């Protein structure tokens, strides 16, 4: 079955959000410098409801 997704965010915005998730430890690049990411153990725990988001580091806004 084929699925089609339409993103309303720019590629830059998606990368910015991925960087924020990396900073929190929820995802990680599949290798150094990659723009493809995978869930970390912490990411899985969060999605399973076993981790409170308030315990994650916050990214400071410049």
Residue, then its C-alpha position, 0 to 999 in steps of 0.5 A: x500500500x502506498x501512502x503520500x504525505x504532504x508536509x506544510x513545514x519547510x525542510x529547514x524547519x523540520x531540521x530545526x525541530x529534529x535538532x531540538x529532539x536530538x538536544x533532548x536525547x529523543x532521537x539521534x542521527x543514524x551516523x555522525x553528520x547524517x540527516x536521517x534520524x532514529x529514536x533513542x531508548x529515551x525516545x521510545x520510553x517517552x512515546x510509551x509514556x514511561x518518561x515525563x517530558x519535564x525530566x528532559x533537558x530544555x533547549x534555550x532559545x536564542 
